[in-house]
């Protein structure tokens, strides 16, 4: 069992002003606008990723065991730090605060819909289309692959300068869009369906990528919705949509937000001893609506006791829209309350993170957080040997999947914590990207390879797409995690 402590930071003390970009605050470009002259170049080299030794249920990484190999010398400060002496109020106790506004789940929505005659099932596993979005990190692109046909339909640059080193992707609950986080900073939203794309040049057609070999200039691809810069920041990894609220009149999800984090004072892809910034963006416009600074004493961006680090690593949301993320090399997991923006810190973390349909965070150890005691409950089994850190995801049958040693994936029962089947895949090594699509198929993407594997949850038959470019993908890349928390009412 891990010890815990809870720190609450009142939003009145933590909210930072959101400005116009010239003073170091976020700035958003929308498709159809001209890029400013200072839409900069990526100042850093592409990162190479290697396996990291991980503990069971707790991040035990030493300063020499990096999950992502990067320049180990932090650069000079590139922006002023927040007030390290920021006032906090601290409390201890058991259990989680229930003082949040609960998001709609489709269990609450009449399957017959409102006046719009919506069919709720279409948004819960019977969607018209389904895509997985895989970041080709070294190419600075993201691939849109049809999960049903196994065809890559489009490929996009993820930053205006064709740099950025993308890794984490997050799919909206309706599947209409993806948000991509660049490790060298910047968030890009891309539409999945041409019906949502904008004919910015008014030529009567949507000009957009038609496949893996058709990568358009960033500003010329009309399915790229917007891009938000974070001036002065040097690292950005976690990204997660909230579901928003389902409108039965329009049959649409509305008021969707995007959570992300940043750090500064490092070389590209790293951060220093100035803490962590948590941002909440408007999913429609890309505008940063809320920013909270967590000081170094609460959320060290650094790696262990070093003066530099990789910062927050992975993130997921629960059914109330709260953000859960962990910090690499620090052994702590943090929750940001959607309603109040107060934070809770729990000791213990690993590499991958997800939240199940009961609202409980999981790591790839695998371990599950008890929300009453805030203690991690380990499901460690010799039948599921660790693979040096991987993503983690819940399928539609209540099983938690992760990568295992020997080139496979395996699962544990999310209630009993008992280990189940291991499925070995055609490729060896670490299948770092683990996800579930809207149809319930499990996806595994090997680190720095060319393939992505789809696993049938019933028969364990494996289907393979080959055509990626050194992917490093690690997130809710097919939207299954958000579907689970939005469409399934917690039973506890």
C-alpha positions in Angstrom: 0.0 0.0 0.0 1.2 3.5 -0.8 0.9 6.5 1.5 -1.1 9.4 0.3 -1.5 13.1 0.7 -4.1 15.4 -0.6 -3.4 19.0 -1.5 -6.2 21.4 -2.5 -5.4 24.5 -4.4 -8.3 27.0 -4.6 -9.1 28.1 -8.1 -9.1 31.7 -7.0 -5.4 31.4 -6.2 -4.5 29.1 -9.1 -6.1 30.6 -12.2 -3.8 32.4 -14.5 -4.9 35.0 -17.1 -5.3 33.9 -20.7 -4.0 36.5 -23.1 -3.2 37.2 -26.7 0.0 35.3 -27.2 2.5 38.2 -27.4 3.0 38.1 -23.6 3.7 34.4 -23.5 0.1 33.1 -23.2 -1.5 30.6 -25.6 -2.4 31.6 -29.2 -4.7 29.7 -31.6 -4.7 29.6 -35.4 -7.9 28.5 -37.1 -8.1 27.0 -40.6 -8.5 29.8 -43.1 -6.4 32.3 -41.1 -2.9 33.4 -42.2 0.0 32.2 -40.0 1.8 34.9 -38.2 5.4 35.6 -39.2 6.6 34.2 -35.8 5.0 30.8 -36.1 8.3 29.3 -35.2 10.4 26.4 -36.2 10.9 23.4 -34.0 14.1 24.2 -32.1 14.9 20.7 -31.1 16.0 17.4 -32.5 13.5 14.5 -32.8 13.4 12.3 -29.7 14.3 8.6 -29.7 12.3 6.4 -27.3 13.6 3.5 -25.3 12.1 1.2 -22.7 12.1 2.1 -19.1 12.2 -0.2 -16.1 8.9 0.2 -14.1 7.8 -0.8 -10.7 4.6 -2.5 -9.8 1.9 0.0 -9.1 4.5 2.8 -8.4 6.9 4.7 -10.5 10.3 3.5 -9.3 12.3 4.8 -12.3 15.8 5.9 -11.5 17.5 9.0 -13.1 19.3 6.7 -15.5 16.3 4.8 -16.8 14.5 7.1 -19.1 11.2 6.1 -20.8 12.1 8.6 -23.6 15.8 9.2 -24.5 16.4 12.9 -24.8 19.2 15.4 -24.3 20.0 15.1 -20.6 21.2 18.7 -20.3 18.4 21.2 -19.6 18.5 24.4 -21.5 18.2 27.9 -20.1 14.9 29.2 -18.9 12.6 30.2 -21.7 9.9 31.8 -19.7 9.5 33.2 -16.2 8.4 30.7 -13.6 5.2 30.9 -11.7 5.4 32.0 -8.0 7.1 29.1 -6.3 5.8 30.3 -3.0 2.2 30.1 -4.3 -0.2 29.9 -1.4 -1.8 26.5 -0.8 -4.3 25.0 1.5 -3.6 21.4 2.5 -5.8 18.7 3.9 -5.6 15.0 4.6 -8.3 12.4 4.6 -9.8 9.4 2.8 -11.8 9.2 -0.3 -12.6 11.5 -3.2 -14.5 14.8 -3.1 -18.0 14.3 -4.8 -18.5 18.1 -5.3 -18.3 18.0 -9.1 -20.9 18.5 -11.8 -21.5 15.1 -13.3 -21.4 14.8 -17.1 -24.2 13.2 -19.1 -23.7 9.5 -19.8 -25.6 7.8 -22.5 -27.1 5.6 -19.8 -29.0 8.8 -18.9 -30.2 9.5 -22.4 -33.4 8.0 -23.8 -32.4 5.7 -26.7 -35.3 7.2 -28.6 -33.8 10.6 -28.2 -35.5 14.0 -27.9 -37.1 16.0 -30.7 -34.1 15.2 -32.8 -35.0 11.5 -32.8 -31.5 10.6 -31.8 -30.5 7.0 -31.4 -28.2 6.8 -28.4 -26.6 3.5 -29.5 -25.0 5.3 -32.5 -22.7 7.0 -30.0 -22.0 4.0 -27.9 -20.2 1.4 -30.0 -22.4 1.6 -33.1 -20.9 4.7 -34.7 -21.1 5.3 -38.4 -17.3 5.4 -38.6 -14.3 4.5 -36.4 -10.7 5.6 -36.7 -7.5 5.2 -34.7 -5.1 8.1 -34.8 -1.4 7.0 -34.5 1.4 9.5 -34.1 4.4 9.0 -36.3 6.7 10.8 -34.0 9.9 11.1 -36.0 8.0 12.1 -39.2 6.0 14.7 -37.2 2.7 13.4 -38.5 -0.4 11.5 -37.4 -2.1 8.7 -39.3 -5.9 8.3 -39.6 -6.6 4.6 -40.0 -10.1 3.1 -40.5 -10.4 0.5 -37.8 -12.9 -1.5 -39.8 -11.2 -1.6 -43.2 -7.6 -1.4 -41.9 -6.9 1.3 -44.5 -4.9 4.5 -43.7 -7.2 7.1 -45.2 -5.2 10.3 -44.3 -1.9 11.5 -42.8 -1.4 15.0 -41.4 1.5 17.2 -40.1 0.8 18.1 -36.5 2.4 21.5 -36.4 2.7 24.4 -38.9 6.5 24.1 -39.1 6.2 20.3 -39.8 8.0 19.7 -36.5 6.7 19.1 -33.0 7.4 15.4 -32.3 3.8 14.3 -31.6 3.0 11.3 -29.4 -0.3 11.5 -27.5 -3.6 11.6 -29.3 -7.1 11.8 -27.9 -10.4 11.2 -29.8 -13.6 13.0 -29.0 -16.5 11.0 -27.6 -18.5 11.3 -30.9 -15.4 10.3 -32.9 -15.7 13.5 -35.0 -12.2 14.8 -34.1 -8.8 14.1 -32.7 -6.6 16.3 -30.6 -2.8 15.8 -31.0 -0.2 16.9 -28.4 3.3 17.6 -29.7 6.0 16.8 -27.2 7.9 19.9 -28.4 4.6 21.9 -27.6 1.4 22.7 -29.5 -2.1 21.2 -29.8 -3.7 20.5 -33.1 -7.3 19.5 -33.7 -8.2 17.5 -36.9 -11.6 16.5 -38.2 -12.3 12.9 -39.0 -15.1 13.4 -41.4 -15.1 15.7 -44.5 -18.6 16.8 -43.5 -17.0 18.7 -40.6 -14.0 20.1 -42.6 -14.1 23.7 -43.8 -13.7 24.7 -47.5 -11.3 27.5 -46.5 -10.3 28.3 -50.1 -13.9 28.2 -51.3 -13.2 26.1 -54.3 -16.2 23.9 -53.7 -14.3 20.8 -52.5 -12.5 19.7 -49.3 -8.7 19.7 -50.0 -7.3 17.2 -47.6 -4.9 14.2 -47.4 -6.1 11.1 -49.3 -3.6 8.6 -47.8 -0.3 7.9 -46.2 1.8 9.3 -49.1 -0.3 12.5 -49.5 0.7 14.7 -46.6 -0.4 18.3 -47.4 1.2 21.5 -46.1 -0.3 22.2 -42.7 -2.3 25.4 -43.7 -3.6 23.8 -46.9 -5.2 20.7 -45.4 -8.8 21.7 -44.8 -9.5 19.0 -42.3 -7.1 20.6 -39.8 -9.4 22.6 -37.6 -7.0 24.7 -35.4 -3.6 24.7 -33.7 -2.9 26.3 -30.4 0.7 27.4 -29.4 1.9 27.7 -25.8 4.8 30.3 -26.0 7.6 29.8 -23.6 6.7 26.2 -22.8 9.2 23.4 -23.7 7.2 20.2 -23.2 3.6 19.0 -23.6 2.6 15.4 -23.5 -0.8 14.5 -21.8 -4.0 15.3 -23.7 -7.6 14.1 -23.0 -11.0 15.2 -24.3 -14.0 15.5 -21.9 -17.3 14.2 -23.2 -19.2 17.4 -22.7 -23.0 17.3 -22.6 -25.3 15.4 -25.0 -28.0 17.5 -26.6 -31.1 15.4 -27.4 -32.5 18.2 -29.6 -29.5 18.4 -31.9 -28.2 14.8 -31.3 -24.8 16.3 -30.7 -22.3 16.4 -27.9 -21.7 20.0 -26.8 -19.3 22.0 -24.6 -16.5 19.5 -25.1 -13.2 20.5 -23.5 -9.6 19.3 -23.9 -7.2 18.9 -21.0 -3.4 19.2 -21.4 -0.3 20.0 -19.4 2.9 21.9 -20.1 6.3 22.6 -18.5 9.0 25.1 -19.2 12.7 25.8 -18.5 14.0 22.9 -20.5 15.3 21.9 -23.9 12.5 20.8 -26.3 10.7 17.8 -24.8 12.0 18.5 -21.2 11.2 20.8 -18.4 12.8 22.2 -15.3 12.1 23.0 -11.6 9.2 25.4 -12.1 6.3 23.1 -11.7 3.5 22.1 -14.1 0.8 24.1 -15.9 -2.6 22.4 -16.5 -4.7 23.9 -19.3 -8.3 23.4 -20.3 -9.2 24.3 -23.9 -12.4 24.9 -25.7 -12.8 21.9 -28.0 -14.5 24.0 -30.7 -12.2 26.9 -30.9 -8.9 25.8 -29.3 -9.0 28.8 -26.9 -7.4 28.1 -23.5 -10.2 28.9 -21.1 -8.5 27.9 -17.8 -4.9 27.5 -16.7 -3.7 26.2 -13.3 -0.1 26.3 -12.1 1.0 23.6 -9.8 4.3 24.6 -8.2 7.4 22.4 -8.0 6.6 21.4 -4.4 3.3 19.9 -5.6 4.0 18.7 -9.2 7.7 18.5 -9.9 8.3 18.5 -13.7 11.7 17.0 -13.1 13.0 13.5 -13.2 13.6 12.2 -9.6 16.0 14.5 -7.9 17.5 15.8 -11.2 17.0 19.4 -12.3 15.3 18.4 -15.5 12.6 15.9 -16.5 10.0 14.8 -18.9 7.1 16.1 -16.9 3.5 14.8 -16.8 3.4 11.7 -19.0 -0.1 10.3 -19.5 -3.7 11.4 -18.8 -7.3 10.3 -18.8 -10.6 11.7 -17.7 -13.3 10.1 -15.5 -17.1 10.3 -16.0 -17.2 13.6 -14.2 -14.7 15.2 -16.6 -11.9 15.3 -13.9 -8.4 14.9 -15.3 -6.1 12.3 -13.9 -2.4 12.4 -14.9 0.9 11.2 -13.6 4.4 12.6 -13.6 7.2 10.6 -15.0 9.9 9.7 -12.5 8.1 11.2 -9.5 5.8 8.4 -8.3 2.7 10.5 -8.0 -0.7 10.8 -9.7 -2.7 14.0 -9.7 -6.4 14.7 -10.2 -7.8 18.1 -11.3 -11.4 18.6 -10.3 -13.4 19.7 -13.4 -15.7 22.1 -11.5 -13.3 23.7 -9.0 -9.9 23.2 -10.6 -8.6 22.0 -7.2 -6.1 19.3 -7.2 -5.5 16.0 -5.4 -2.2 14.3 -5.2 -1.9 10.5 -4.7 1.4 8.7 -4.1 2.2 6.0 -6.6 2.2 5.8 -10.4 3.6 3.7 -13.2 3.9 4.3 -16.9 0.5 4.0 -18.6 -2.7 5.4 -17.2 -6.4 5.0 -17.9 -9.7 5.4 -16.0 -12.3 2.6 -16.2 -16.0 2.8 -16.5 -16.4 2.8 -12.7 -14.2 6.0 -12.5 -11.1 4.3 -11.1 -7.7 5.1 -12.4 -5.4 2.2 -13.5 -1.7 2.0 -14.3 0.0 -0.6 -16.5 1.6 -2.3 -13.4 -1.3 -3.3 -13.5 -2.8 -1.6 -10.5 -6.2 0.0 -9.7 -6.8 3.0 -7.4 -9.3 2.5 -4.6 -11.2 5.8 -4.6 -12.3 5.3 -1.0 -8.9 4.8 0.5 -6.7 6.3 -2.3 -4.6 3.2 -2.1 -3.3 1.3 -5.2 -4.5 -2.3 -5.4 -2.0 -4.4 -7.3 -2.9 -7.1 -9.9 0.7 -8.1 -10.4 0.9 -11.6 -11.9 3.8 -13.7 -13.2 1.4 -14.4 -16.1 1.6 -10.8 -17.1 5.3 -9.9 -17.1 6.1 -6.2 -17.5 7.3 -4.9 -20.9 9.1 -1.8 -19.8 6.1 0.5 -19.7 3.1 0.6 -21.9 -0.4 2.1 -22.4 -3.3 0.5 -20.6 -7.0 0.3 -21.7 -10.4 -1.2 -20.7 -12.3 -3.2 -23.3 -16.1 -3.7 -23.5 -16.0 -6.8 -21.4 -14.5 -5.3 -18.2 -10.9 -6.4 -18.9 -7.9 -4.2 -18.5 -5.3 -4.7 -21.3 -1.5 -3.9 -21.2 1.7 -4.9 -23.1 3.6 -7.9 -21.7 7.2 -9.1 -22.2 7.8 -11.4 -25.1 5.9 -9.4 -27.7 2.3 -9.7 -26.6 -0.6 -8.1 -24.7 -2.6 -9.5 -21.8 -5.5 -8.6 -19.5 -6.7 -8.7 -16.0 -10.3 -8.7 -14.8 -11.1 -5.1 -13.6 -13.1 -6.3 -10.6 -11.3 -9.5 -9.4 -7.8 -8.4 -10.5 -7.2 -11.9 -11.7 -4.9 -12.3 -14.8 -6.4 -13.6 -18.0 -5.1 -14.5 -21.5 -1.9 -13.4 -23.1 -2.0 -12.8 -26.8 1.3 -12.9 -28.6 1.6 -10.7 -31.7 3.6 -10.9 -35.0 6.0 -8.3 -33.9 8.3 -8.5 -30.8 9.4 -5.8 -28.4 7.3 -3.3 -26.5 3.8 -2.6 -27.9 3.8 0.7 -26.1 0.5 2.0 -27.6 -2.5 0.2 -26.2 -6.1 1.3 -27.0 -9.6 0.1 -27.6 -11.8 1.3 -30.4 -15.5 2.0 -30.4 -16.3 -1.6 -31.5 -14.4 -3.1 -28.6 -11.3 -4.3 -30.5 -8.0 -4.0 -28.8 -5.1 -2.2 -30.5 -1.4 -2.6 -29.9 1.2 -0.4 -31.6 4.9 -1.4 -31.3 7.4 1.3 -30.4 9.3 2.8 -33.4 8.1 0.2 -35.9 5.7 0.2 -38.9 2.8 -1.8 -37.7 -0.4 -1.6 -35.7 -2.3 -4.7 -34.6 -6.0 -5.1 -34.0 -7.1 -8.0 -31.7 -10.5 -9.5 -31.7 -11.6 -9.6 -28.0 -13.5 -12.9 -28.3 -11.3 -15.0 -30.6 -8.0 -13.2 -30.2 -7.5 -13.2 -33.9 -5.0 -10.6 -34.9 -5.3 -8.2 -37.9 -2.2 -6.1 -38.9 -1.8 -2.7 -40.6 1.8 -2.1 -41.9 2.7 1.4 -43.2 3.5 3.6 -40.2 6.7 5.6 -39.7 8.4 5.0 -36.3 5.3 5.5 -34.2 5.4 6.4 -30.6 1.7 6.5 -29.6 0.4 6.3 -26.1 -3.1 7.5 -25.2 -6.8 7.0 -25.9 -5.9 6.9 -29.6 -9.1 5.3 -30.8 -11.6 6.9 -28.3 -12.6 3.7 -26.4 -11.6 5.0 -23.0 -13.8 8.1 -23.3 -16.6 6.0 -24.7 -16.4 3.8 -21.6 -16.7 6.6 -19.1 -19.3 8.5 -21.1 -21.6 5.6 -22.0 -21.5 3.4 -18.9 -23.0 4.5 -15.6 -20.7 3.6 -12.6 -22.3 0.9 -10.5 -20.7 1.8 -7.2 
